[in-house]
Amino acid sequence: NMFMTSDYAQKTIKKLEEEKYQLQSNISNYSTFVVSIQEGDPEQLRPEFDLKATVEKIEEIEKQILKIKHARNVFNANTKLDGTELTIDVALIRMSILNGHYKRYMDMGNKQQKTRKSSYGDSVEYTYTNYDIAYAKELGESMYNELLSLQEKLNLVNSTVIFEVE
């Protein structure tokens, strides 16, 4: 069994994915080869390649990735962020929701009450806001502050709290 933080788990998964990609590239690159008649005997020029061993190594890597991701998911579903009732998985969903909304409200909070839209000869059109601009800005700032707070708590857990991977 191994013990790791979420940050270390993510780095390990990335490294394993890169190894897997290289092995998959080897399948593409070495499963066939071309030799011209002038080059000589194809058997002497055959590149080393063992499909069975390559596939077994890919499967081994995928099993490691699966174990790490599963352990991290269990950890995320059972670990609360300090000072909140949110587990990590719920906090990540909450952060995604906040990210989807806060920019919209900040943009609304930065509008003017009345904006010139266009003019046609003597006619001038204005676009008027139909909401409380200060409230929209306050809402956006509140969402942003919640995002920052959750991210800080998440960063702390990801870099310091250890979980077990079989």
Helices and strands as residue ranges (DSSP letters): E 2-5, H 6-30, G 37-39, H 42-45, H 51-78, H 88-109, E 114-120, E 123-128, H 133-160, E 162-165
